[in-house]
């Protein structure tokens, strides 16, 4: 009996060991052994490697071009590995530049966009390619520097910045670029010369006009050959006269020059001038003293004749200053008084202003309109300005000490 029990126990133990061994073997098949960690500087074992793009040149100097000359730029590169590279975008620094990529010898050009995976361009292993770019210099002049950034899944350089520089010369040159007559006394005239230079063999400036034609006289000269930067060009000269009857004040206009150049048949030139009147103010602004709301703000100004001639001030009144935030000014409480500094020789007049500081604004800003008997300057203006001083103590009363525990709080209005 004991022999049979021993045999049964041995058989059961053997079957249990066989099941355990089979389970362990099955578990080892399902879960592969852990890999050793990657060493520093090496890619992780599950990283997908890609190739590397190598460019012949990443910076190109295009030299000198003119504004109507569209320039082509080619960047040659190669994938010198056994793995592909995907170009996701050619990002341009300026709308004046276009860029496409293609395999050398192929006729398929791509404009990849990072936001559109279907447009991405795959550079096969060992492939030679080109990025074909164009630069349109229209409207630009002087030294220009632009970039095309290649964005890819390149392991070593995910962004490669390609640069080109170029000097852009104008098709038509204006000398000087702005007609600035500066400051001229009223009643005087001034002449400026303008030279218009073109590059075409038959270039000529044919005409010139201004918007305010009654203020200027324009005379066109002959077109002749000139030399600029070692090149023979053609130039037309104009004489522009600002007439003596121009009113006082600052003025601006545009001279429109018409040319025979089909790329630029019209060339605008800015005009600026300042006509200094016979009357001047000292100082330039009538400064009002500061005051608290309800207080008096006072100031004065001198109006003089530049040639020390006698004249009269007939009236002074207030008007709303341009851009005033509160168009309720002029305030009826602002008044002006005026009198000659020397009654025997009235070539200088003193204007005094008195204003009640308003409650509803931080400053007073008005225009003093001055009526005179000087021909051409019957109405002149100056600015009157002053700051309203706020009573900080009244606006921000001191904080009250807290009431003792159990005592009623004080009434802030009566302090009781």
Secondary structure, 3 states (H helix, E strand, C coil): CHHHHHHHHHHHHHHHHHHHHHHHHHHHHHCCCCCCCCCCCCCCCCCCCCCCEEECCCEEEEEEEECCCCEEEEEEEEECCCCCEEEEEEEECCCCEEEEEEECCCCCCECCECCEHHHCEEECCCCEEEEEEEECCCCCCEEEEEEEEEEECCCCCCEEEEEEEEEEECCEEEECCEEEEEEEECCCCEEEEEEEEECCCCCCEEEEEECCHHHEEEEEEEEEEEEECCEEEEEEEEEEEECCCCCCEEEEEEEEEEECCCCCCEEEEEEEEEEECCEEEECCEEECCCECCCCEEEEEEEEEECCCCCCCEEEEEEEECCCCCCCCCCCCCCEEEEEECCCCCCCEEEEEEEEECCCCCCEEEEEEEEEECCCCCCEEEEEEEEEECCCHHHHCCCCCCCCCCCCCCCCCCCCC
